[in-house]
């Protein structure tokens, strides 16, 4: 039996503490906030997208950074297992569109309560309002070995193993200030630059502000790095006063940091992905024939949401009061092209305050993927967002937290 300290009471930390205690270790969970799961409480707009119910192989396809590193973690504890564990702990789940899994109640607090019941059942000691200042490493041993932690109040807590599960830099209001990365660096680990991910885009087009609040469903969004396609997805997006947001955009943003020429990053939206260009042209012709004596601005209601019509007219460069029967073939083709290829120039992303996760973190080259253990300090383990792994939206990032937390907890030797 080992004395284990878990730093961080989020999804990864709670799972790591549970998994270690289940193995018979004495576990203390340290959380700087007044309660566990503070960030978890905010996920999925307060509903908590627990995981995704896809086949296990699909989990890897939705990981953006270092998917191969997660092979053992996903096979150790996958999406089916977290669903089963939470339901047994009294949190019934449901599967929604795209395989997204939520608590039946739509309350993230029920997921947190279920995890707390599991921790209590396994005898985990939970200490709130406790901030760790730094890791303690034994002198004179090479490679180094963990000795415990130094707390902010100056006291020391000894441990045979420490699991760092402090998260990244997203949602700083929940206490995510990069403490874990700083602690990892202080004992010799390399930390890849942390940037906001699953975050809205800022765009150059001023007309986005006129569409603020407009949500588009069932569209296809493609992200280009120059001429290279780096992401494509189907779903929902949202216009804002600064650019674009929504599930499609958030997922696309995870690929932004990988773009080589930031000045040439473009989002292209297909407003009618179910139609080919030929079918769309026929659809526009049909609409025009039905409104042949109307003005152009009054003939587009069947094609676009009302709020989008003035923008499409402006971009198509057709006089809004032009009679439909006077619209030329070239003008009609231009409208169809805009509908299939509505382009937006990306100028950057929003900050950590609006980011769902952090991209970057402790280098996976310095972590044993079969245990989540440090290759530099014996007895030190990592779990969750602090590791340089991340995924698109849909429950995949929480699955990374559950899986890496479980593997770290289970890997601590007696």
VMD Tcl script that draws the C-alpha trace (Angstrom):
set ca {
  {0.00 0.00 0.00}
  {1.36 3.42 -1.02}
  {0.58 6.91 0.22}
  {-0.76 8.80 -2.77}
  {-1.44 12.51 -3.22}
  {-3.61 13.64 -6.12}
  {-3.37 17.35 -6.94}
  {-6.53 18.66 -8.59}
  {-10.17 17.74 -8.03}
  {-11.45 17.87 -11.59}
  {-12.53 14.90 -13.73}
  {-8.99 13.51 -14.13}
  {-8.09 14.05 -10.48}
  {-11.26 12.46 -9.10}
  {-10.86 9.47 -11.40}
  {-7.17 9.09 -10.51}
  {-7.97 9.22 -6.80}
  {-10.75 6.65 -7.18}
  {-8.60 4.30 -9.27}
  {-5.69 4.48 -6.82}
  {-7.94 3.92 -3.81}
  {-9.62 1.01 -5.56}
  {-6.18 -0.60 -5.73}
  {-5.92 -0.33 -1.95}
  {-3.71 2.77 -1.67}
  {-4.16 5.51 0.93}
  {-5.21 8.52 -1.14}
  {-5.45 12.21 -0.31}
  {-7.07 14.47 -2.91}
  {-6.01 18.13 -2.71}
  {-8.21 20.77 -4.31}
  {-7.58 24.52 -4.17}
  {-11.26 25.43 -4.67}
  {-14.16 25.21 -2.24}
  {-15.57 22.15 -4.01}
  {-14.63 19.37 -6.39}
  {-15.37 19.49 -10.11}
  {-15.71 23.25 -10.45}
  {-14.77 23.21 -14.12}
  {-16.74 20.02 -14.70}
  {-19.77 21.91 -13.43}
  {-19.49 24.30 -16.41}
  {-18.90 21.78 -19.19}
  {-21.55 21.24 -21.83}
  {-23.22 24.51 -20.78}
  {-23.82 23.03 -17.36}
  {-25.10 19.71 -18.71}
  {-21.71 17.92 -18.74}
  {-20.93 16.05 -21.94}
  {-19.50 13.05 -20.06}
  {-18.06 11.16 -23.04}
  {-18.96 10.03 -26.54}
  {-20.70 6.72 -27.20}
  {-18.77 5.99 -30.41}
  {-16.79 2.82 -31.04}
  {-13.48 2.82 -29.17}
  {-11.44 3.17 -32.37}
  {-13.31 6.39 -33.16}
  {-11.99 7.94 -29.94}
  {-8.52 8.11 -31.48}
  {-9.84 9.72 -34.68}
  {-11.20 12.65 -32.68}
  {-7.96 13.35 -30.79}
  {-6.07 16.30 -32.30}
  {-2.72 16.18 -30.49}
  {-0.77 12.94 -29.94}
  {-3.55 10.35 -30.34}
  {-1.11 7.40 -30.33}
  {0.03 8.36 -26.83}
  {-3.48 7.55 -25.57}
  {-3.59 3.98 -26.91}
  {-3.05 2.28 -23.56}
  {-5.19 4.79 -21.64}
  {-8.23 4.28 -23.89}
  {-7.85 0.51 -23.79}
  {-7.41 0.55 -20.01}
  {-10.60 2.52 -19.41}
  {-12.82 3.50 -22.32}
  {-16.11 5.31 -22.89}
  {-18.27 2.27 -22.12}
  {-16.55 1.82 -18.77}
  {-17.03 5.42 -17.58}
  {-20.69 5.23 -18.59}
  {-21.14 2.00 -16.65}
  {-19.28 3.36 -13.61}
  {-21.32 6.57 -13.40}
  {-24.62 4.76 -13.85}
  {-23.76 2.29 -11.11}
  {-22.89 5.28 -8.91}
  {-26.40 6.65 -9.35}
  {-26.07 8.93 -12.37}
  {-28.22 7.62 -15.26}
  {-27.02 8.72 -18.71}
  {-28.49 9.33 -22.16}
  {-26.99 9.48 -25.65}
  {-27.81 12.41 -27.92}
  {-26.98 13.44 -31.48}
  {-23.42 12.72 -32.53}
  {-22.98 10.16 -29.75}
  {-22.73 12.83 -27.05}
  {-23.43 11.41 -23.60}
  {-25.14 13.50 -20.90}
  {-26.72 12.81 -17.51}
  {-30.46 12.18 -17.92}
  {-31.09 15.09 -15.56}
  {-29.04 17.49 -17.74}
  {-27.27 18.58 -14.56}
  {-23.47 18.34 -14.37}
  {-23.81 18.37 -10.58}
  {-25.15 14.80 -10.78}
  {-21.92 13.62 -12.43}
  {-19.86 15.32 -9.71}
  {-22.08 13.86 -6.98}
  {-21.64 10.36 -8.45}
  {-17.86 10.74 -8.43}
  {-17.94 12.01 -4.85}
  {-19.93 8.95 -3.80}
  {-17.30 6.72 -5.40}
  {-14.48 8.58 -3.62}
  {-16.24 8.31 -0.29}
  {-16.91 4.61 -0.85}
  {-13.17 4.02 -1.39}
  {-12.12 6.09 1.59}
  {-10.37 8.92 -0.28}
  {-9.53 11.85 1.99}
  {-10.61 15.08 0.33}
  {-8.99 18.34 1.40}
  {-10.47 21.54 -0.03}
  {-9.02 25.07 -0.01}
  {-5.52 23.58 -0.22}
  {-3.02 24.96 -2.71}
  {0.19 23.13 -3.53}
  {3.25 25.34 -3.88}
  {5.69 22.80 -5.34}
  {6.67 19.17 -5.63}
  {9.24 17.68 -3.24}
  {11.90 15.39 -4.71}
  {14.34 13.25 -2.68}
  {17.93 14.48 -2.72}
  {20.75 12.35 -4.01}
  {18.73 9.91 -6.12}
  {19.06 9.62 -9.92}
  {16.63 9.56 -11.50}
  {14.84 11.62 -8.90}
  {12.07 10.23 -6.74}
  {9.01 12.07 -5.50}
  {8.89 12.73 -1.77}
  {5.65 14.66 -1.45}
  {4.45 18.25 -1.79}
  {4.99 21.62 -0.16}
  {1.74 23.43 0.57}
  {1.16 27.15 0.32}
  {0.94 27.45 4.12}
  {4.51 26.11 4.38}
  {3.59 22.64 5.61}
  {4.78 19.46 3.91}
  {2.82 16.37 2.96}
  {4.83 13.20 2.32}
  {3.86 10.72 -0.37}
  {5.14 7.67 -2.22}
  {3.38 8.88 -5.38}
  {1.92 12.15 -6.62}
  {-0.54 12.50 -9.50}
  {-0.63 15.94 -11.13}
  {-4.14 16.59 -12.46}
  {-4.34 20.36 -12.21}
  {-5.77 21.04 -15.68}
  {-4.57 23.69 -18.09}
  {-5.26 27.40 -18.48}
  {-8.84 27.38 -19.76}
  {-11.61 28.73 -17.51}
  {-9.16 30.63 -15.26}
  {-12.09 31.58 -13.00}
  {-12.15 27.96 -11.81}
  {-8.55 28.16 -10.63}
  {-6.84 26.91 -13.80}
  {-3.74 29.09 -13.73}
  {-1.11 26.66 -15.00}
  {0.17 25.66 -11.54}
  {0.69 22.06 -12.62}
  {2.79 23.00 -15.65}
  {4.92 25.25 -13.46}
  {5.43 22.41 -10.97}
  {6.30 19.97 -13.76}
  {8.85 22.38 -15.22}
  {10.45 22.89 -11.80}
  {11.36 19.19 -11.64}
  {12.77 19.08 -15.17}
  {9.80 18.42 -17.45}
  {9.34 20.13 -20.80}
  {6.05 21.98 -21.23}
  {4.83 22.65 -24.75}
  {3.41 26.16 -25.16}
  {-0.16 26.34 -23.86}
  {-2.72 27.99 -26.15}
  {-6.54 28.27 -26.08}
  {-8.38 25.46 -27.86}
  {-12.04 24.74 -28.53}
  {-12.38 28.49 -28.70}
  {-14.25 30.93 -30.99}
  {-12.61 32.49 -34.05}
  {-12.16 36.19 -34.69}
  {-12.63 37.10 -38.35}
  {-11.81 40.02 -40.64}
  {-15.34 40.29 -42.07}
  {-17.29 43.11 -40.43}
  {-20.64 41.72 -41.58}
  {-20.39 38.96 -38.94}
  {-21.41 41.56 -36.33}
  {-24.67 42.19 -38.24}
  {-25.44 38.47 -37.91}
  {-24.69 38.31 -34.17}
  {-26.78 35.60 -32.53}
  {-27.67 33.81 -35.78}
  {-27.17 30.07 -35.51}
  {-26.77 27.94 -38.63}
  {-27.56 24.23 -38.39}
  {-26.69 21.39 -40.73}
  {-23.88 23.24 -42.47}
  {-20.40 22.07 -43.39}
  {-17.39 24.09 -42.24}
  {-13.93 23.61 -43.75}
  {-10.74 25.16 -42.36}
  {-7.96 25.91 -44.84}
  {-4.31 26.69 -44.18}
  {-3.69 28.42 -47.48}
  {-4.86 25.81 -49.98}
  {-4.47 22.89 -47.57}
  {-7.63 21.56 -45.94}
  {-6.89 20.93 -42.27}
  {-10.38 20.33 -40.86}
  {-13.90 19.66 -42.07}
  {-17.02 19.06 -40.02}
  {-20.82 19.02 -40.28}
  {-23.11 20.55 -37.69}
  {-23.89 23.89 -36.08}
  {-22.14 27.27 -35.98}
  {-22.94 30.70 -34.56}
  {-22.19 34.27 -35.62}
  {-20.90 36.68 -32.98}
  {-19.93 40.34 -32.76}
  {-16.26 39.37 -33.25}
  {-16.57 36.46 -35.69}
  {-17.88 32.92 -35.39}
  {-18.42 30.29 -32.70}
  {-20.48 27.16 -32.10}
  {-19.53 23.45 -32.05}
  {-18.12 23.34 -35.59}
  {-15.93 26.38 -35.05}
  {-14.70 25.20 -31.65}
  {-13.54 21.91 -33.14}
  {-11.90 23.71 -36.09}
  {-10.02 25.97 -33.67}
  {-8.07 23.00 -32.34}
  {-6.30 22.84 -35.71}
  {-5.56 26.58 -35.91}
  {-2.28 26.37 -33.98}
  {-1.04 23.77 -36.47}
  {-1.54 26.12 -39.45}
  {1.75 27.34 -40.86}
  {0.58 30.57 -42.48}
  {-1.76 32.30 -40.03}
  {-2.38 35.11 -42.52}
  {-3.93 32.65 -44.95}
  {-6.28 30.77 -42.62}
  {-9.81 30.71 -44.02}
  {-13.08 29.13 -42.92}
  {-15.38 28.12 -45.75}
  {-19.04 27.41 -44.98}
  {-21.29 25.31 -47.19}
  {-24.80 26.54 -46.35}
  {-26.47 23.75 -48.36}
  {-24.25 20.66 -48.04}
  {-27.09 18.30 -48.96}
  {-27.21 19.78 -52.47}
  {-24.64 19.54 -55.23}
  {-23.84 22.76 -57.08}
  {-26.05 21.59 -59.96}
  {-28.93 20.76 -57.62}
  {-28.54 24.10 -55.86}
  {-28.68 25.97 -59.15}
  {-31.93 24.17 -60.00}
  {-33.27 25.02 -56.55}
  {-32.45 28.72 -57.02}
  {-34.03 28.68 -60.50}
  {-37.19 27.14 -59.05}
  {-37.36 29.77 -56.30}
  {-36.81 32.52 -58.85}
  {-39.58 31.19 -61.10}
  {-41.98 31.22 -58.16}
  {-41.02 34.83 -57.37}
  {-40.32 36.05 -60.89}
  {-41.98 39.45 -60.50}
  {-40.64 40.17 -57.02}
  {-37.56 42.16 -56.10}
  {-34.38 40.13 -55.57}
  {-34.31 40.90 -51.83}
  {-37.78 39.35 -51.42}
  {-37.03 36.14 -53.30}
  {-34.43 34.60 -51.01}
  {-36.50 33.74 -47.92}
  {-36.66 30.08 -48.86}
  {-32.90 29.81 -49.19}
  {-31.56 31.61 -46.13}
  {-32.58 32.77 -42.65}
  {-34.02 36.31 -42.81}
  {-31.03 37.80 -40.99}
  {-28.61 36.34 -43.54}
  {-30.44 37.59 -46.65}
  {-29.05 41.19 -46.68}
  {-25.49 39.89 -46.26}
  {-25.83 37.40 -49.11}
  {-27.27 40.13 -51.34}
  {-24.37 42.43 -50.54}
  {-21.76 39.71 -51.13}
  {-23.42 38.67 -54.39}
  {-23.25 42.32 -55.52}
  {-26.81 42.26 -56.87}
  {-29.04 45.32 -56.46}
  {-31.58 44.35 -53.77}
  {-34.48 46.00 -55.63}
  {-33.63 44.34 -58.95}
  {-36.53 42.33 -60.32}
  {-35.95 38.59 -60.20}
  {-36.66 38.21 -63.94}
  {-33.79 40.62 -64.59}
  {-31.18 38.68 -62.57}
  {-28.53 37.38 -64.96}
  {-27.23 33.85 -65.19}
  {-23.84 35.07 -63.92}
  {-25.46 36.71 -60.89}
  {-27.39 33.54 -60.14}
  {-24.18 31.49 -60.41}
  {-22.43 33.93 -58.07}
  {-25.20 33.44 -55.49}
  {-24.88 29.66 -55.76}
  {-21.10 29.86 -55.37}
  {-21.45 31.99 -52.23}
  {-23.96 29.53 -50.82}
  {-21.57 26.62 -51.23}
  {-18.39 28.56 -50.41}
  {-19.08 31.37 -47.92}
  {-15.55 32.41 -46.93}
  {-14.37 34.00 -43.71}
  {-10.80 35.12 -43.03}
  {-9.63 34.02 -39.59}
  {-7.52 36.63 -37.81}
  {-7.09 34.77 -34.51}
  {-8.84 33.04 -31.64}
  {-10.40 34.33 -28.45}
  {-8.51 33.96 -25.16}
  {-8.40 31.40 -22.37}
  {-11.45 33.02 -20.75}
  {-13.57 31.65 -23.59}
  {-11.61 28.45 -24.30}
  {-13.04 25.09 -23.27}
  {-9.65 23.40 -23.07}
  {-5.91 24.06 -23.30}
  {-3.75 22.83 -26.16}
  {-0.19 22.10 -25.09}
  {1.16 21.00 -21.71}
  {3.64 18.48 -20.38}
  {5.44 16.78 -23.27}
  {4.22 13.24 -23.97}
  {7.81 12.25 -24.77}
  {8.58 12.52 -21.06}
  {5.58 10.47 -19.88}
  {5.33 6.68 -20.05}
  {2.12 6.06 -22.07}
  {1.61 2.67 -20.41}
  {1.41 4.16 -16.90}
  {1.13 7.98 -17.21}
  {4.28 8.01 -15.06}
  {7.08 10.56 -15.42}
  {10.22 9.36 -17.16}
  {12.20 11.89 -15.14}
  {10.86 11.59 -11.58}
  {9.88 8.21 -10.15}
  {6.56 8.28 -8.36}
  {5.24 11.28 -10.33}
  {2.23 10.75 -12.62}
  {0.13 12.96 -14.88}
  {-3.56 12.94 -15.82}
  {-5.92 15.05 -17.88}
  {-5.52 18.45 -19.47}
  {-2.04 19.06 -18.08}
  {-0.73 16.55 -20.65}
  {-0.13 17.67 -24.25}
  {-3.17 15.87 -25.62}
  {-6.50 17.33 -26.73}
  {-9.51 16.50 -28.87}
  {-12.45 18.06 -30.71}
  {-15.84 18.68 -29.11}
  {-18.29 15.89 -28.36}
  {-17.16 14.46 -25.02}
  {-13.72 13.36 -26.18}
  {-11.70 15.64 -23.91}
  {-13.51 14.41 -20.82}
  {-12.85 10.85 -21.97}
  {-9.15 11.71 -22.09}
  {-9.44 12.91 -18.49}
  {-11.26 9.77 -17.31}
  {-8.88 7.41 -19.17}
  {-5.57 9.02 -18.22}
  {-6.74 9.51 -14.64}
  {-7.74 5.88 -14.32}
  {-4.50 4.60 -15.84}
  {-2.38 6.83 -13.57}
  {-4.22 5.69 -10.46}
  {-4.06 2.02 -11.37}
  {-0.35 2.19 -12.25}
  {0.92 3.14 -8.78}
  {2.82 0.16 -7.33}
  {2.17 -1.25 -3.86}
}
mol new
graphics top color blue
foreach p $ca { graphics top sphere $p radius 0.5 }
foreach p [lrange $ca 0 end-1] q [lrange $ca 1 end] { graphics top cylinder $p $q radius 0.2 }
display resetview
